[in-house]
Amino acid sequence: MRLKCIAIDDEPLALEIITDYISRVPFLELVHTFDNAIESIDYLKNNSVDLMFLDIQMESLTGTQLVKALTDKPEVIFTTAYDTYAVEGFELDAADYLLKPISFERFVKAVDKVYNRLRSDIAKQHYSEITIANPVENFLFVKTENRLQKVFFNDILYIEGQGDYLRIICRGSKIMTLQNFKTLEGILPADNFIRVHKSFMVAISKIESVTKNRIKIGNDTIPVSDTYRKSFYETIQDKGIV
């Protein structure tokens, strides 16, 4: 992934330094430079930009005024000789605030932060969708790696949360997807799937035994937390399991 960048600074030497730094970073692509903020407005309206290096103290229009004026702004790294604007810069959701003279090491740290943030956003957009192929059928599709994987409800044993991901444990397979329990709870049939822990949801029909707030499914043991214990036991009692 390469990030398209622009640099805006009314000091020629500062602009030259930023241009040089950008050229040294493989994932950055400099698409335009400006010596004032006003000239950048039309460009930003008509071109896709991922990252903007922006001086603050400029004539006619300051860097902070430019950011406030933009409705659809790219990631912003402020580059300035004045630390007095730091609070305002971060209130504008700037990715970073670099004080001149800027070292290359500090520059790399700032752009690496932006790169990781944008890569994470793209990954979430790409992998987070879960859709039911047909409401009549008993399956859903989940995005995993670079494909859509069909998962039958009846094949699911339980689901485990692992950070930003869910691990869907099925008969003979384990599927990782970037998703949350709330979405799955709205899709899976409520009469067979129940949350038993902040990190676990189980298929009731696959429960083999429950002992001391521990659920046995196959070779795995799943905890029942205090938060979900009452609703869990009420549900299995209603089904005549207890």
C-alpha positions in Angstrom: 0.0 0.0 0.0 1.4 3.4 -1.0 0.1 6.6 0.5 -0.4 9.6 -1.8 0.9 12.7 -0.1 1.0 16.5 -0.5 3.2 18.9 1.4 2.2 22.5 2.2 4.7 25.0 3.5 5.6 28.6 2.7 9.3 28.1 3.6 11.2 26.7 0.6 13.8 25.0 2.7 11.2 23.3 4.9 9.3 22.1 1.8 12.5 20.8 0.3 13.3 18.8 3.5 9.8 17.2 3.6 10.1 16.4 -0.1 13.4 14.7 0.5 12.1 12.7 3.5 9.1 11.5 1.6 11.3 10.3 -1.2 13.2 8.0 1.2 10.1 6.2 2.5 9.0 3.4 0.1 5.3 3.6 1.0 5.0 7.3 0.5 4.3 9.0 -2.9 4.5 12.8 -3.2 1.9 13.9 -5.7 2.0 17.7 -5.2 3.6 20.5 -3.1 2.2 23.9 -2.3 3.8 27.1 -0.9 0.5 28.3 0.5 -2.7 26.7 1.8 -5.2 28.4 -0.4 -3.9 26.9 -3.6 -4.2 23.4 -2.1 -8.0 23.6 -1.6 -9.0 23.0 -5.2 -6.5 20.2 -5.5 -7.9 18.5 -2.4 -11.4 18.8 -3.6 -10.6 17.1 -7.0 -7.9 14.6 -6.1 -7.5 11.7 -3.8 -4.9 12.3 -1.1 -4.1 10.0 1.8 -1.8 12.2 3.8 -1.0 15.9 4.1 2.1 17.5 5.6 1.0 20.9 6.7 2.7 23.9 8.1 0.6 26.0 10.5 2.0 29.5 10.5 1.3 30.7 6.9 0.0 33.9 5.4 -3.6 34.3 4.2 -4.7 30.9 5.5 -3.1 29.0 8.4 -2.8 25.2 8.4 -5.4 24.9 11.2 -7.8 27.1 9.3 -7.3 24.9 6.2 -8.1 21.7 8.1 -11.2 23.3 9.6 -12.4 24.4 6.1 -12.1 20.9 4.6 -15.2 18.6 4.8 -13.3 15.5 3.6 -9.8 15.8 4.7 -6.9 13.3 4.5 -4.7 12.3 7.4 -2.8 15.3 8.6 0.7 15.7 10.1 1.4 19.2 11.1 5.0 20.5 10.6 5.7 23.7 12.4 8.3 25.7 14.3 5.9 26.6 17.1 4.8 24.3 19.9 2.0 26.6 20.9 -0.3 25.1 18.4 0.1 21.5 19.6 -3.2 21.3 21.5 -5.2 22.8 18.7 -3.5 20.5 16.2 -4.5 17.4 18.1 -8.0 18.7 18.7 -8.3 18.7 14.9 -7.5 15.0 15.0 -4.1 15.4 13.5 -2.1 12.1 13.2 1.0 13.8 14.6 2.7 17.2 15.3 6.3 17.6 14.2 8.4 20.5 15.5 11.0 21.9 13.2 13.8 21.2 12.7 12.4 17.7 12.0 14.7 14.7 12.2 14.2 11.9 9.7 13.8 9.4 12.6 10.9 11.5 14.0 9.4 11.8 10.5 9.5 8.0 10.0 7.8 7.4 13.3 5.0 9.8 12.4 4.3 8.4 8.9 4.5 4.8 10.2 1.7 5.6 12.6 -0.4 6.9 9.7 0.4 3.9 7.5 -0.6 1.4 10.2 -3.8 3.4 10.9 -4.9 3.4 7.3 -3.9 -0.2 6.7 -6.0 -1.2 9.7 -9.0 0.8 8.4 -8.7 -0.9 5.0 -8.5 -4.3 6.5 -11.6 -3.7 8.6 -13.5 -2.6 5.5 -12.3 -5.6 3.6 -12.8 -8.3 6.1 -15.5 -7.2 8.5 -18.6 -7.8 6.3 -20.9 -10.7 7.3 -24.0 -11.3 5.2 -26.6 -13.9 5.0 -26.7 -15.4 1.5 -30.4 -16.2 1.8 -32.6 -15.7 4.9 -34.4 -18.9 4.1 -31.2 -21.0 4.2 -29.3 -21.9 7.4 -26.0 -20.4 6.6 -24.0 -17.2 6.3 -20.9 -15.9 4.5 -18.0 -14.5 6.5 -15.0 -12.7 5.0 -11.8 -14.5 6.0 -8.4 -13.8 4.4 -9.2 -13.0 0.7 -12.4 -15.0 0.3 -16.0 -15.3 1.4 -16.4 -18.5 3.4 -19.8 -20.2 3.6 -20.6 -21.4 7.1 -23.7 -23.5 7.9 -25.3 -22.7 11.3 -25.4 -26.3 12.1 -21.7 -26.7 11.7 -20.8 -24.1 14.3 -19.8 -25.4 17.7 -18.9 -22.1 19.3 -17.3 -18.7 18.6 -14.4 -17.2 20.5 -13.4 -13.6 20.6 -9.7 -12.9 20.1 -9.0 -9.1 20.2 -10.5 -7.5 17.0 -11.2 -11.0 15.5 -13.6 -13.8 16.0 -12.7 -17.4 15.7 -15.6 -19.5 14.5 -15.1 -23.1 15.6 -16.8 -25.6 13.3 -16.8 -29.3 12.7 -13.4 -29.9 11.1 -12.5 -26.2 10.6 -11.6 -22.9 12.4 -12.4 -19.6 10.7 -10.9 -16.2 11.6 -12.9 -13.1 10.7 -12.6 -9.4 11.7 -16.0 -9.0 13.2 -17.8 -8.4 16.5 -20.3 -10.4 18.6 -23.0 -7.8 18.3 -23.2 -8.4 14.5 -23.3 -12.2 14.8 -25.9 -12.1 17.6 -28.2 -10.3 15.1 -27.6 -13.0 12.4 -27.4 -16.3 14.2 -30.7 -17.9 15.3 -31.3 -16.9 18.9 -33.0 -20.2 19.8 -29.7 -22.0 19.4 -26.8 -19.6 19.9 -26.2 -17.8 23.2 -23.5 -15.6 24.7 -22.0 -17.2 27.8 -18.9 -15.0 28.3 -17.5 -11.7 26.9 -15.3 -13.9 24.7 -17.6 -16.8 23.9 -20.8 -17.7 22.2 -21.9 -21.3 22.0 -24.3 -23.4 20.0 -26.7 -24.8 22.6 -27.4 -27.9 20.6 -23.7 -28.8 20.7 -23.3 -28.6 24.5 -22.4 -32.0 25.8 -22.3 -31.2 29.5 -22.2 -28.3 32.0 -20.2 -28.7 35.2 -19.4 -25.9 37.7 -20.0 -23.1 35.1 -17.9 -24.9 32.5 -19.4 -26.0 29.2 -18.0 -29.0 27.5 -18.2 -29.1 23.7 -16.1 -31.8 22.1 -12.6 -31.6 23.5 -13.0 -27.9 24.5 -14.1 -26.4 27.8 -15.8 -23.0 27.7 -16.3 -20.8 30.8 -19.7 -19.2 31.8 -19.1 -15.8 33.3 -21.1 -14.1 36.1 -22.5 -11.6 33.6 -24.1 -14.3 31.4 -24.7 -17.1 33.9 -28.4 -16.3 34.8 -29.6 -16.0 31.2 -27.6 -19.0 30.2 -29.1 -21.3 32.8 -32.6 -19.9 32.3 -32.3 -20.7 28.5 -31.1 -24.3 28.9 -33.7 -24.9 31.6 -36.4 -23.7 29.2 -35.1 -26.2 26.7 -35.3 -29.0 29.3 -31.6 -29.5 29.4 -31.5 -29.0 33.2 
